[in-house]
Amino acid sequence: MTVNTILFDLDGTLIDTAPDLAYALNTLLEECDLPKKPYEQIKPLAAFGGKALIKFGFDCDEAHPQFTDRHQRVLEIYADNIDKHSSTFEGIDTCIAALKKQKMHWGIVTNKPENLTHLLLAKLNIKPDVVVCGDTLAFNKPHPAPLLYACAQLAVEPKRCLFVGDDKNDMLAGSNANIKTVAVTYGYGKVDKDWNYDYLINHPQEIMELL
């Protein structure tokens, strides 16, 4: 495979952020004198952002009069505790070191907002070659634009990239951008064959095996 670039989704693929997102929601619920939610119920929502957390935690929709305030508050708590428990998944650091040793490009394409993404990467001292976030462009995944923008920033052809993700939208984005996709089973999404991924892995070390 003539690949020279690996692009990663962030939450649930590169970094295990669910513990801190769960902490933020449960802290807010405590502030509101409401019972905490079980971690295992929050974990699958980690890839969908603060609004999904509020909808689940308070059993309400965006029309609720307190929804915006609650959403802003959960993001504040999360930002203040963004590296409390979050860390790269086992094997990711070794994979990135191997990519660097082989002088390959690597980057992140996420739907997470820029402010939170760059804060998290700074806290964990992670330095990708390119980072494209949910509000970098007018479109986000599953639209191909973020992936194509990442390729353009690196001056690489999409056909020479792999995109690694844990959600169906990651696979759709890759397909839409003519980039081969790698679905991971260790993330937050329950992988299904209808994702139409090109490769399936159970551990980050298998990325290097694909190459």
Backbone as JSON Lines, residues from 0, in Angstrom:
{"i":0,"aa":"M","n":[0.85,-1.19,0.0],"ca":[0.0,0.0,0.0],"c":[0.89,1.25,0.0]}
{"i":1,"aa":"T","n":[0.7,2.13,-0.98],"ca":[1.53,3.33,-1.08],"c":[0.91,4.48,-0.29]}
{"i":2,"aa":"V","n":[0.94,4.34,1.02],"ca":[0.38,5.35,1.92],"c":[1.51,6.13,2.57]}
{"i":3,"aa":"N","n":[1.36,7.46,2.61],"ca":[2.37,8.28,3.3],"c":[1.78,9.17,4.38]}
{"i":4,"aa":"T","n":[0.45,9.05,4.62],"ca":[-0.22,9.91,5.58],"c":[-1.32,9.15,6.31]}
{"i":5,"aa":"I","n":[-1.35,9.31,7.64],"ca":[-2.43,8.74,8.44],"c":[-3.17,9.88,9.13]}
{"i":6,"aa":"L","n":[-4.47,9.95,8.91],"ca":[-5.32,10.93,9.57],"c":[-6.2,10.21,10.59]}
{"i":7,"aa":"F","n":[-6.34,10.79,11.76],"ca":[-7.1,10.17,12.84],"c":[-8.28,11.04,13.25]}
{"i":8,"aa":"D","n":[-9.39,10.39,13.58],"ca":[-10.43,11.04,14.37],"c":[-9.83,11.24,15.76]}
{"i":9,"aa":"L","n":[-10.43,12.1,16.57],"ca":[-9.86,12.39,17.9],"c":[-10.52,11.57,19.01]}
{"i":10,"aa":"D","n":[-11.74,11.96,19.39],"ca":[-12.43,11.3,20.51],"c":[-12.78,9.86,20.15]}
{"i":11,"aa":"G","n":[-12.31,8.91,20.94],"ca":[-12.66,7.52,20.71],"c":[-11.75,6.81,19.73]}
{"i":12,"aa":"T","n":[-10.81,7.53,19.14],"ca":[-9.88,6.93,18.19],"c":[-8.43,7.18,18.61]}
{"i":13,"aa":"L","n":[-8.1,8.44,18.8],"ca":[-6.75,8.81,19.21],"c":[-6.66,8.96,20.73]}
{"i":14,"aa":"I","n":[-7.64,9.66,21.31],"ca":[-7.64,9.93,22.74],"c":[-8.93,9.44,23.39]}
{"i":15,"aa":"D","n":[-8.79,8.84,24.56],"ca":[-9.95,8.39,25.33],"c":[-10.42,9.56,26.19]}
{"i":16,"aa":"T","n":[-11.35,10.33,25.66],"ca":[-11.84,11.53,26.32],"c":[-13.12,11.31,27.13]}
{"i":17,"aa":"A","n":[-13.72,10.15,26.99],"ca":[-15.01,9.88,27.64],"c":[-15.0,10.1,29.16]}
{"i":18,"aa":"P","n":[-13.93,9.71,29.86],"ca":[-13.96,9.9,31.32],"c":[-14.13,11.36,31.74]}
{"i":19,"aa":"D","n":[-13.48,12.28,31.02],"ca":[-13.6,13.69,31.39],"c":[-14.92,14.3,30.94]}
{"i":20,"aa":"L","n":[-15.47,13.82,29.85],"ca":[-16.8,14.27,29.43],"c":[-17.85,13.78,30.42]}
{"i":21,"aa":"A","n":[-17.69,12.56,30.89],"ca":[-18.61,12.03,31.9],"c":[-18.48,12.81,33.2]}
{"i":22,"aa":"Y","n":[-17.25,13.14,33.56],"ca":[-17.02,13.93,34.78],"c":[-17.72,15.29,34.67]}
{"i":23,"aa":"A","n":[-17.63,15.91,33.5],"ca":[-18.25,17.23,33.31],"c":[-19.76,17.14,33.45]}
{"i":24,"aa":"L","n":[-20.38,16.14,32.82],"ca":[-21.83,16.0,32.91],"c":[-22.25,15.71,34.35]}
{"i":25,"aa":"N","n":[-21.57,14.78,34.99],"ca":[-21.99,14.42,36.35],"c":[-21.74,15.54,37.35]}
{"i":26,"aa":"T","n":[-20.72,16.34,37.11],"ca":[-20.49,17.51,37.96],"c":[-21.64,18.5,37.82]}
{"i":27,"aa":"L","n":[-22.08,18.71,36.58],"ca":[-23.21,19.61,36.34],"c":[-24.49,19.06,36.96]}
{"i":28,"aa":"L","n":[-24.71,17.77,36.83],"ca":[-25.9,17.16,37.43],"c":[-25.89,17.35,38.96]}
{"i":29,"aa":"E","n":[-24.72,17.2,39.55],"ca":[-24.6,17.42,41.01],"c":[-24.91,18.87,41.37]}
{"i":30,"aa":"E","n":[-24.43,19.81,40.54],"ca":[-24.72,21.22,40.78],"c":[-26.22,21.49,40.75]}
{"i":31,"aa":"C","n":[-26.92,20.7,39.96],"ca":[-28.38,20.87,39.83],"c":[-29.16,19.95,40.77]}
{"i":32,"aa":"D","n":[-28.43,19.32,41.71],"ca":[-29.06,18.41,42.69],"c":[-29.79,17.25,42.02]}
{"i":33,"aa":"L","n":[-29.18,16.75,40.95],"ca":[-29.72,15.6,40.24],"c":[-28.74,14.43,40.35]}
{"i":34,"aa":"P","n":[-29.23,13.2,40.27],"ca":[-28.34,12.04,40.41],"c":[-27.39,11.9,39.21]}
{"i":35,"aa":"K","n":[-26.21,11.37,39.49],"ca":[-25.23,11.13,38.44],"c":[-25.72,10.04,37.49]}
{"i":36,"aa":"K","n":[-25.17,10.08,36.27],"ca":[-25.46,9.04,35.29],"c":[-24.31,8.04,35.23]}
{"i":37,"aa":"P","n":[-24.6,6.76,34.98],"ca":[-23.53,5.76,34.91],"c":[-22.57,6.04,33.75]}
{"i":38,"aa":"Y","n":[-21.3,5.84,34.01],"ca":[-20.27,6.1,32.99],"c":[-20.55,5.33,31.7]}
{"i":39,"aa":"E","n":[-20.94,4.08,31.81],"ca":[-21.13,3.25,30.62],"c":[-22.26,3.77,29.73]}
{"i":40,"aa":"Q","n":[-23.19,4.54,30.31],"ca":[-24.26,5.14,29.51],"c":[-23.8,6.44,28.85]}
{"i":41,"aa":"I","n":[-22.86,7.11,29.47],"ca":[-22.34,8.37,28.92],"c":[-21.31,8.09,27.82]}
{"i":42,"aa":"K","n":[-20.51,7.06,27.99],"ca":[-19.39,6.76,27.09],"c":[-19.77,6.77,25.6]}
{"i":43,"aa":"P","n":[-20.87,6.14,25.18],"ca":[-21.2,6.14,23.74],"c":[-21.52,7.52,23.18]}
{"i":44,"aa":"L","n":[-21.81,8.48,24.07],"ca":[-22.17,9.84,23.63],"c":[-20.94,10.73,23.47]}
{"i":45,"aa":"A","n":[-19.78,10.23,23.86],"ca":[-18.58,11.06,23.92],"c":[-18.21,11.68,22.58]}
{"i":46,"aa":"A","n":[-18.54,11.01,21.5],"ca":[-18.17,11.51,20.18],"c":[-19.14,12.57,19.66]}
{"i":47,"aa":"F","n":[-20.24,12.82,20.38],"ca":[-21.29,13.67,19.84],"c":[-21.39,15.05,20.5]}
{"i":48,"aa":"G","n":[-20.45,15.35,21.41],"ca":[-20.37,16.71,21.93],"c":[-21.27,17.01,23.11]}
{"i":49,"aa":"G","n":[-21.15,18.27,23.58],"ca":[-21.83,18.72,24.77],"c":[-23.34,18.69,24.69]}
{"i":50,"aa":"K","n":[-23.89,18.99,23.53],"ca":[-25.35,19.0,23.41],"c":[-25.93,17.61,23.64]}
{"i":51,"aa":"A","n":[-25.24,16.6,23.14],"ca":[-25.71,15.23,23.35],"c":[-25.68,14.88,24.83]}
{"i":52,"aa":"L","n":[-24.68,15.37,25.53],"ca":[-24.58,15.12,26.97],"c":[-25.76,15.74,27.71]}
{"i":53,"aa":"I","n":[-26.09,16.97,27.36],"ca":[-27.19,17.66,28.03],"c":[-28.53,16.98,27.73]}
{"i":54,"aa":"K","n":[-28.74,16.61,26.5],"ca":[-29.99,15.93,26.13],"c":[-30.16,14.65,26.93]}
{"i":55,"aa":"F","n":[-29.06,13.91,27.08],"ca":[-29.13,12.66,27.83],"c":[-29.25,12.91,29.33]}
{"i":56,"aa":"G","n":[-28.39,13.78,29.85],"ca":[-28.35,13.99,31.29],"c":[-29.61,14.59,31.87]}
{"i":57,"aa":"F","n":[-30.23,15.48,31.1],"ca":[-31.42,16.18,31.61],"c":[-32.71,15.74,30.92]}
{"i":58,"aa":"D","n":[-32.59,14.77,30.02],"ca":[-33.76,14.24,29.31],"c":[-34.58,15.39,28.71]}
{"i":59,"aa":"C","n":[-33.9,16.24,27.93],"ca":[-34.58,17.39,27.33],"c":[-34.04,17.63,25.92]}
{"i":60,"aa":"D","n":[-34.7,18.49,25.18],"ca":[-34.2,18.84,23.86],"c":[-33.75,20.3,23.87]}
{"i":61,"aa":"E","n":[-33.31,20.78,22.7],"ca":[-32.75,22.14,22.63],"c":[-33.79,23.23,22.81]}
{"i":62,"aa":"A","n":[-35.05,22.87,22.8],"ca":[-36.11,23.86,23.03],"c":[-36.28,24.2,24.51]}
{"i":63,"aa":"H","n":[-35.68,23.4,25.37],"ca":[-35.81,23.64,26.82],"c":[-35.21,25.0,27.17]}
{"i":64,"aa":"P","n":[-35.88,25.8,27.99],"ca":[-35.4,27.15,28.3],"c":[-34.02,27.21,28.95]}
{"i":65,"aa":"Q","n":[-33.6,26.13,29.6],"ca":[-32.29,26.12,30.26],"c":[-31.23,25.38,29.46]}
{"i":66,"aa":"F","n":[-31.59,24.92,28.27],"ca":[-30.67,24.08,27.5],"c":[-29.36,24.81,27.19]}
{"i":67,"aa":"T","n":[-29.44,26.04,26.69],"ca":[-28.24,26.77,26.3],"c":[-27.33,27.02,27.49]}
{"i":68,"aa":"D","n":[-27.9,27.43,28.61],"ca":[-27.09,27.67,29.8],"c":[-26.42,26.39,30.29]}
{"i":69,"aa":"R","n":[-27.16,25.31,30.27],"ca":[-26.6,24.02,30.7],"c":[-25.48,23.57,29.76]}
{"i":70,"aa":"H","n":[-25.7,23.79,28.47],"ca":[-24.69,23.41,27.48],"c":[-23.4,24.2,27.7]}
{"i":71,"aa":"Q","n":[-23.53,25.49,27.9],"ca":[-22.36,26.34,28.14],"c":[-21.64,25.93,29.42]}
{"i":72,"aa":"R","n":[-22.41,25.6,30.44],"ca":[-21.81,25.22,31.71],"c":[-21.07,23.9,31.62]}
{"i":73,"aa":"V","n":[-21.63,22.91,30.92],"ca":[-20.93,21.62,30.82],"c":[-19.63,21.77,30.04]}
{"i":74,"aa":"L","n":[-19.61,22.66,29.04],"ca":[-18.38,22.91,28.29],"c":[-17.34,23.62,29.17]}
{"i":75,"aa":"E","n":[-17.79,24.5,30.05],"ca":[-16.88,25.18,30.98],"c":[-16.22,24.17,31.92]}
{"i":76,"aa":"I","n":[-17.04,23.29,32.48],"ca":[-16.51,22.27,33.39],"c":[-15.54,21.37,32.65]}
{"i":77,"aa":"Y","n":[-15.91,20.98,31.44],"ca":[-15.05,20.1,30.64],"c":[-13.71,20.77,30.34]}
{"i":78,"aa":"A","n":[-13.75,22.03,29.9],"ca":[-12.52,22.75,29.57],"c":[-11.6,22.86,30.79]}
{"i":79,"aa":"D","n":[-12.18,23.04,31.96],"ca":[-11.39,23.17,33.19],"c":[-10.8,21.84,33.66]}
{"i":80,"aa":"N","n":[-11.33,20.74,33.13],"ca":[-10.89,19.41,33.55],"c":[-10.54,18.51,32.35]}
{"i":81,"aa":"I","n":[-10.12,19.12,31.27],"ca":[-10.03,18.42,29.98],"c":[-8.97,17.31,29.97]}
{"i":82,"aa":"D","n":[-7.98,17.42,30.87],"ca":[-6.94,16.38,30.93],"c":[-6.91,15.68,32.29]}
{"i":83,"aa":"K","n":[-8.02,15.74,32.98],"ca":[-8.1,15.1,34.32],"c":[-7.87,13.6,34.23]}
{"i":84,"aa":"H","n":[-8.55,12.97,33.29],"ca":[-8.43,11.52,33.11],"c":[-8.13,11.12,31.66]}
{"i":85,"aa":"S","n":[-8.23,12.05,30.73],"ca":[-8.05,11.71,29.31],"c":[-6.6,11.36,28.99]}
{"i":86,"aa":"S","n":[-6.43,10.4,28.09],"ca":[-5.1,10.0,27.63],"c":[-5.23,9.31,26.29]}
{"i":87,"aa":"T","n":[-4.13,9.18,25.6],"ca":[-4.15,8.45,24.33],"c":[-4.46,6.98,24.62]}
{"i":88,"aa":"F","n":[-5.13,6.34,23.67],"ca":[-5.42,4.92,23.8],"c":[-4.11,4.12,23.79]}
{"i":89,"aa":"E","n":[-4.13,3.0,24.46],"ca":[-2.95,2.13,24.5],"c":[-2.48,1.8,23.08]}
{"i":90,"aa":"G","n":[-1.22,2.04,22.82],"ca":[-0.66,1.73,21.5],"c":[-0.57,2.91,20.57]}
{"i":91,"aa":"I","n":[-1.31,3.99,20.86],"ca":[-1.32,5.16,19.97],"c":[0.05,5.85,19.97]}
{"i":92,"aa":"D","n":[0.63,6.04,21.15],"ca":[1.93,6.72,21.22],"c":[3.0,5.95,20.45]}
{"i":93,"aa":"T","n":[2.98,4.64,20.56],"ca":[3.94,3.8,19.83],"c":[3.71,3.91,18.33]}
{"i":94,"aa":"C","n":[2.43,3.96,17.94],"ca":[2.08,4.08,16.52],"c":[2.57,5.41,15.96]}
{"i":95,"aa":"I","n":[2.35,6.49,16.68],"ca":[2.77,7.82,16.22],"c":[4.29,7.9,16.12]}
{"i":96,"aa":"A","n":[4.98,7.31,17.11],"ca":[6.44,7.3,17.08],"c":[6.95,6.55,15.85]}
{"i":97,"aa":"A","n":[6.27,5.46,15.51],"ca":[6.66,4.68,14.33],"c":[6.41,5.46,13.04]}
{"i":98,"aa":"L","n":[5.3,6.2,12.99],"ca":[5.0,7.02,11.81],"c":[6.08,8.1,11.63]}
{"i":99,"aa":"K","n":[6.45,8.72,12.72],"ca":[7.49,9.76,12.66],"c":[8.82,9.16,12.21]}
{"i":100,"aa":"K","n":[9.15,7.99,12.72],"ca":[10.41,7.33,12.36],"c":[10.45,7.03,10.86]}
{"i":101,"aa":"Q","n":[9.29,6.71,10.3],"ca":[9.21,6.42,8.86],"c":[8.99,7.68,8.04]}
{"i":102,"aa":"K","n":[9.04,8.85,8.75],"ca":[8.86,10.15,8.09],"c":[7.53,10.26,7.34]}
{"i":103,"aa":"M","n":[6.5,9.68,7.95],"ca":[5.16,9.79,7.4],"c":[4.42,10.96,8.06]}
{"i":104,"aa":"H","n":[3.5,11.57,7.3],"ca":[2.66,12.61,7.87],"c":[1.57,11.98,8.74]}
{"i":105,"aa":"W","n":[1.14,12.72,9.77],"ca":[-0.03,12.28,10.52],"c":[-0.79,13.5,11.02]}
{"i":106,"aa":"G","n":[-2.1,13.35,11.12],"ca":[-2.91,14.49,11.53],"c":[-4.22,14.06,12.16]}
{"i":107,"aa":"I","n":[-4.98,15.06,12.57],"ca":[-6.26,14.85,13.24],"c":[-7.36,15.57,12.48]}
{"i":108,"aa":"V","n":[-8.46,14.88,12.22],"ca":[-9.65,15.48,11.63],"c":[-10.82,15.12,12.56]}
{"i":109,"aa":"T","n":[-11.34,16.12,13.24],"ca":[-12.34,15.9,14.28],"c":[-13.51,16.87,14.13]}
{"i":110,"aa":"N","n":[-14.65,16.51,14.67],"ca":[-15.78,17.44,14.73],"c":[-15.79,18.23,16.05]}
{"i":111,"aa":"K","n":[-14.81,17.99,16.89],"ca":[-14.67,18.73,18.15],"c":[-14.29,20.18,17.82]}
{"i":112,"aa":"P","n":[-14.79,21.17,18.56],"ca":[-14.46,22.57,18.28],"c":[-12.96,22.85,18.42]}
{"i":113,"aa":"E","n":[-12.49,23.87,17.72],"ca":[-11.07,24.21,17.73],"c":[-10.55,24.51,19.13]}
{"i":114,"aa":"N","n":[-11.3,25.31,19.91],"ca":[-10.78,25.72,21.21],"c":[-10.53,24.52,22.12]}
{"i":115,"aa":"L","n":[-11.47,23.57,22.14],"ca":[-11.3,22.4,22.99],"c":[-10.25,21.44,22.44]}
{"i":116,"aa":"T","n":[-10.22,21.3,21.12],"ca":[-9.24,20.4,20.5],"c":[-7.82,20.86,20.81]}
{"i":117,"aa":"H","n":[-7.53,22.13,20.55],"ca":[-6.17,22.62,20.74],"c":[-5.78,22.69,22.21]}
{"i":118,"aa":"L","n":[-6.76,22.94,23.08],"ca":[-6.5,22.91,24.52],"c":[-6.09,21.5,24.95]}
{"i":119,"aa":"L","n":[-6.84,20.51,24.5],"ca":[-6.56,19.12,24.86],"c":[-5.19,18.68,24.33]}
{"i":120,"aa":"L","n":[-4.91,18.99,23.08],"ca":[-3.63,18.58,22.49],"c":[-2.46,19.25,23.21]}
{"i":121,"aa":"A","n":[-2.63,20.5,23.6],"ca":[-1.57,21.21,24.32],"c":[-1.34,20.57,25.7]}
{"i":122,"aa":"K","n":[-2.44,20.24,26.38],"ca":[-2.33,19.64,27.71],"c":[-1.62,18.29,27.66]}
{"i":123,"aa":"L","n":[-1.87,17.53,26.6],"ca":[-1.28,16.19,26.47],"c":[0.01,16.2,25.66]}
{"i":124,"aa":"N","n":[0.43,17.39,25.24],"ca":[1.67,17.56,24.48],"c":[1.69,16.7,23.2]}
{"i":125,"aa":"I","n":[0.59,16.77,22.47],"ca":[0.47,16.04,21.2],"c":[0.58,17.05,20.07]}
{"i":126,"aa":"K","n":[1.47,16.76,19.11],"ca":[1.77,17.73,18.06],"c":[1.63,17.11,16.66]}
{"i":127,"aa":"P","n":[0.4,17.05,16.15],"ca":[0.18,16.5,14.81],"c":[0.73,17.45,13.73]}
{"i":128,"aa":"D","n":[0.85,16.94,12.53],"ca":[1.29,17.76,11.4],"c":[0.17,18.67,10.9]}
{"i":129,"aa":"V","n":[-1.06,18.25,11.13],"ca":[-2.22,19.06,10.74],"c":[-3.39,18.74,11.67]}
{"i":130,"aa":"V","n":[-4.2,19.75,11.96],"ca":[-5.4,19.55,12.78],"c":[-6.56,20.28,12.11]}
{"i":131,"aa":"V","n":[-7.63,19.56,11.82],"ca":[-8.84,20.16,11.25],"c":[-9.99,19.84,12.21]}
{"i":132,"aa":"C","n":[-10.68,20.88,12.65],"ca":[-11.72,20.72,13.68],"c":[-13.12,20.93,13.11]}
{"i":133,"aa":"G","n":[-14.1,20.75,13.98],"ca":[-15.5,20.85,13.55],"c":[-15.91,22.22,13.07]}
{"i":134,"aa":"D","n":[-15.2,23.26,13.56],"ca":[-15.53,24.63,13.14],"c":[-14.41,25.29,12.35]}
{"i":135,"aa":"T","n":[-13.48,24.49,11.84],"ca":[-12.41,25.03,11.0],"c":[-12.98,25.49,9.66]}
{"i":136,"aa":"L","n":[-13.9,24.68,9.12],"ca":[-14.51,24.95,7.82],"c":[-16.02,25.1,7.97]}
{"i":137,"aa":"A","n":[-16.67,25.37,6.86],"ca":[-18.14,25.5,6.88],"c":[-18.81,24.13,7.03]}
{"i":138,"aa":"F","n":[-18.08,23.07,6.69],"ca":[-18.63,21.72,6.76],"c":[-17.79,20.86,7.7]}
{"i":139,"aa":"N","n":[-18.43,19.87,8.31],"ca":[-17.67,18.88,9.08],"c":[-18.09,17.47,8.66]}
{"i":140,"aa":"K","n":[-17.42,16.47,9.23],"ca":[-17.73,15.08,8.86],"c":[-19.21,14.76,9.1]}
{"i":141,"aa":"P","n":[-19.85,14.05,8.17],"ca":[-19.3,13.19,7.12],"c":[-18.98,13.87,5.79]}
{"i":142,"aa":"H","n":[-19.08,15.19,5.71],"ca":[-18.68,15.9,4.49],"c":[-17.18,15.65,4.26]}
{"i":143,"aa":"P","n":[-16.76,15.51,3.02],"ca":[-15.35,15.24,2.73],"c":[-14.43,16.44,2.92]}
{"i":144,"aa":"A","n":[-14.99,17.65,3.0],"ca":[-14.17,18.87,3.02],"c":[-13.06,18.86,4.08]}
{"i":145,"aa":"P","n":[-13.33,18.47,5.34],"ca":[-12.25,18.5,6.34],"c":[-11.07,17.59,5.99]}
{"i":146,"aa":"L","n":[-11.37,16.41,5.47],"ca":[-10.3,15.49,5.09],"c":[-9.52,16.01,3.88]}
{"i":147,"aa":"L","n":[-10.22,16.54,2.91],"ca":[-9.56,17.08,1.73],"c":[-8.72,18.3,2.09]}
{"i":148,"aa":"Y","n":[-9.21,19.08,3.04],"ca":[-8.46,20.25,3.52],"c":[-7.17,19.8,4.21]}
{"i":149,"aa":"A","n":[-7.27,18.76,5.03],"ca":[-6.08,18.23,5.7],"c":[-5.05,17.76,4.68]}
{"i":150,"aa":"C","n":[-5.51,17.07,3.65],"ca":[-4.6,16.61,2.59],"c":[-3.93,17.79,1.89]}
{"i":151,"aa":"A","n":[-4.73,18.82,1.62],"ca":[-4.19,20.01,0.94],"c":[-3.14,20.7,1.8]}
{"i":152,"aa":"Q","n":[-3.4,20.77,3.11],"ca":[-2.44,21.4,4.02],"c":[-1.12,20.64,4.04]}
{"i":153,"aa":"L","n":[-1.18,19.34,3.87],"ca":[0.01,18.5,3.88],"c":[0.6,18.29,2.49]}
{"i":154,"aa":"A","n":[-0.12,18.78,1.48],"ca":[0.28,18.6,0.07],"c":[0.43,17.12,-0.28]}
{"i":155,"aa":"V","n":[-0.57,16.33,0.14],"ca":[-0.58,14.9,-0.19],"c":[-1.87,14.56,-0.93]}
{"i":156,"aa":"E","n":[-1.83,13.51,-1.72],"ca":[-3.0,13.06,-2.45],"c":[-3.9,12.21,-1.54]}
{"i":157,"aa":"P","n":[-5.21,12.4,-1.62],"ca":[-6.12,11.58,-0.79],"c":[-5.89,10.08,-0.95]}
{"i":158,"aa":"K","n":[-5.55,9.64,-2.14],"ca":[-5.37,8.2,-2.37],"c":[-4.15,7.64,-1.64]}
{"i":159,"aa":"R","n":[-3.31,8.53,-1.11],"ca":[-2.13,8.09,-0.36],"c":[-2.32,8.22,1.15]}
{"i":160,"aa":"C","n":[-3.6,8.4,1.55],"ca":[-3.93,8.56,2.97],"c":[-4.75,7.39,3.48]}
{"i":161,"aa":"L","n":[-4.72,7.22,4.79],"ca":[-5.67,6.38,5.5],"c":[-6.35,7.27,6.54]}
{"i":162,"aa":"F","n":[-7.66,7.06,6.72],"ca":[-8.37,7.78,7.78],"c":[-8.89,6.77,8.79]}
{"i":163,"aa":"V","n":[-8.5,6.97,10.05],"ca":[-8.82,6.04,11.13],"c":[-9.9,6.65,12.02]}
{"i":164,"aa":"G","n":[-10.99,5.92,12.25],"ca":[-12.07,6.47,13.07],"c":[-12.91,5.41,13.74]}
{"i":165,"aa":"D","n":[-13.76,5.86,14.67],"ca":[-14.58,4.92,15.44],"c":[-16.07,5.14,15.23]}
{"i":166,"aa":"D","n":[-16.43,5.91,14.18],"ca":[-17.83,6.26,13.96],"c":[-18.17,6.12,12.48]}
{"i":167,"aa":"K","n":[-19.44,5.84,12.2],"ca":[-19.87,5.7,10.82],"c":[-19.6,6.96,10.01]}
{"i":168,"aa":"N","n":[-19.75,8.14,10.64],"ca":[-19.49,9.39,9.93],"c":[-18.03,9.51,9.49]}
{"i":169,"aa":"D","n":[-17.12,8.9,10.25],"ca":[-15.72,8.89,9.83],"c":[-15.55,8.09,8.55]}
{"i":170,"aa":"M","n":[-16.22,6.96,8.49],"ca":[-16.13,6.1,7.31],"c":[-16.76,6.79,6.09]}
{"i":171,"aa":"L","n":[-17.89,7.45,6.31],"ca":[-18.56,8.17,5.23],"c":[-17.69,9.31,4.72]}
{"i":172,"aa":"A","n":[-17.07,10.04,5.65],"ca":[-16.21,11.14,5.26],"c":[-15.05,10.65,4.42]}
{"i":173,"aa":"G","n":[-14.44,9.55,4.85],"ca":[-13.33,8.99,4.1],"c":[-13.74,8.55,2.72]}
{"i":174,"aa":"S","n":[-14.85,7.84,2.65],"ca":[-15.36,7.39,1.35],"c":[-15.67,8.57,0.44]}
{"i":175,"aa":"N","n":[-16.29,9.6,1.0],"ca":[-16.64,10.79,0.22],"c":[-15.41,11.53,-0.28]}
{"i":176,"aa":"A","n":[-14.3,11.37,0.44],"ca":[-13.06,12.05,0.05],"c":[-12.13,11.16,-0.76]}
{"i":177,"aa":"N","n":[-12.58,9.94,-1.06],"ca":[-11.77,8.97,-1.8],"c":[-10.51,8.59,-1.01]}
{"i":178,"aa":"I","n":[-10.69,8.46,0.32],"ca":[-9.61,8.06,1.21],"c":[-9.98,6.71,1.82]}
{"i":179,"aa":"K","n":[-9.03,5.79,1.84],"ca":[-9.26,4.48,2.45],"c":[-9.52,4.65,3.95]}
{"i":180,"aa":"T","n":[-10.48,3.9,4.47],"ca":[-10.89,4.05,5.86],"c":[-10.52,2.85,6.72]}
{"i":181,"aa":"V","n":[-10.24,3.15,7.99],"ca":[-9.91,2.12,8.97],"c":[-10.85,2.31,10.16]}
{"i":182,"aa":"A","n":[-11.72,1.35,10.41],"ca":[-12.62,1.41,11.57],"c":[-11.95,0.72,12.75]}
{"i":183,"aa":"V","n":[-12.08,1.32,13.94],"ca":[-11.49,0.74,15.15],"c":[-12.6,0.19,16.05]}
{"i":184,"aa":"T","n":[-12.33,-0.96,16.63],"ca":[-13.32,-1.57,17.52],"c":[-13.16,-1.13,18.97]}
{"i":185,"aa":"Y","n":[-12.04,-0.46,19.28],"ca":[-11.78,-0.08,20.67],"c":[-12.39,1.27,21.05]}
{"i":186,"aa":"G","n":[-13.04,1.93,20.11],"ca":[-13.57,3.27,20.35],"c":[-14.97,3.28,20.94]}
{"i":187,"aa":"Y","n":[-15.7,4.38,20.68],"ca":[-17.01,4.57,21.3],"c":[-18.16,4.06,20.45]}
{"i":188,"aa":"G","n":[-17.93,3.92,19.16],"ca":[-18.98,3.45,18.27],"c":[-18.99,1.94,18.16]}
{"i":189,"aa":"K","n":[-20.15,1.35,18.03],"ca":[-20.25,-0.1,17.83],"c":[-20.18,-0.35,16.32]}
{"i":190,"aa":"V","n":[-19.06,-0.88,15.88],"ca":[-18.81,-1.02,14.45],"c":[-19.8,-1.98,13.81]}
{"i":191,"aa":"D","n":[-20.33,-1.54,12.66],"ca":[-21.27,-2.36,11.9],"c":[-20.77,-2.47,10.47]}
{"i":192,"aa":"K","n":[-21.09,-3.58,9.82],"ca":[-20.62,-3.78,8.45],"c":[-21.16,-2.73,7.49]}
{"i":193,"aa":"D","n":[-22.34,-2.14,7.83],"ca":[-22.9,-1.13,6.92],"c":[-22.12,0.18,6.95]}
{"i":194,"aa":"W","n":[-21.07,0.26,7.79],"ca":[-20.19,1.42,7.76],"c":[-19.37,1.45,6.48]}
{"i":195,"aa":"N","n":[-19.24,0.28,5.84],"ca":[-18.5,0.18,4.57],"c":[-17.05,0.65,4.69]}
{"i":196,"aa":"Y","n":[-16.41,0.27,5.79],"ca":[-15.0,0.58,5.97],"c":[-14.14,-0.29,5.06]}
{"i":197,"aa":"D","n":[-12.9,0.14,4.84],"ca":[-11.96,-0.66,4.03],"c":[-11.19,-1.65,4.89]}
{"i":198,"aa":"Y","n":[-10.87,-1.24,6.13],"ca":[-10.13,-2.11,7.03],"c":[-10.73,-2.01,8.43]}
{"i":199,"aa":"L","n":[-10.54,-3.07,9.21],"ca":[-11.04,-3.11,10.58],"c":[-9.9,-3.53,11.5]}
{"i":200,"aa":"I","n":[-9.68,-2.75,12.57],"ca":[-8.61,-3.1,13.5],"c":[-9.14,-3.09,14.94]}
{"i":201,"aa":"N","n":[-8.47,-3.87,15.77],"ca":[-8.83,-3.97,17.19],"c":[-7.86,-3.23,18.09]}
{"i":202,"aa":"H","n":[-6.71,-2.84,17.54],"ca":[-5.67,-2.2,18.34],"c":[-4.85,-1.27,17.44]}
{"i":203,"aa":"P","n":[-4.41,-0.12,17.96],"ca":[-3.66,0.83,17.14],"c":[-2.41,0.25,16.48]}
{"i":204,"aa":"Q","n":[-1.78,-0.75,17.09],"ca":[-0.57,-1.31,16.5],"c":[-0.85,-1.92,15.12]}
{"i":205,"aa":"E","n":[-2.1,-2.29,14.88],"ca":[-2.46,-2.9,13.6],"c":[-2.4,-1.89,12.45]}
{"i":206,"aa":"I","n":[-2.38,-0.59,12.77],"ca":[-2.24,0.43,11.72],"c":[-0.91,0.24,11.01]}
{"i":207,"aa":"M","n":[0.13,0.03,11.78],"ca":[1.46,-0.16,11.17],"c":[1.52,-1.45,10.38]}
{"i":208,"aa":"E","n":[0.76,-2.45,10.81],"ca":[0.73,-3.72,10.09],"c":[0.06,-3.54,8.74]}
{"i":209,"aa":"L","n":[-0.94,-2.65,8.67],"ca":[-1.6,-2.38,7.39],"c":[-0.64,-1.79,6.37]}
{"i":210,"aa":"L","n":[0.35,-1.04,6.86],"ca":[1.29,-0.38,5.97],"c":[2.37,-1.31,5.46]}
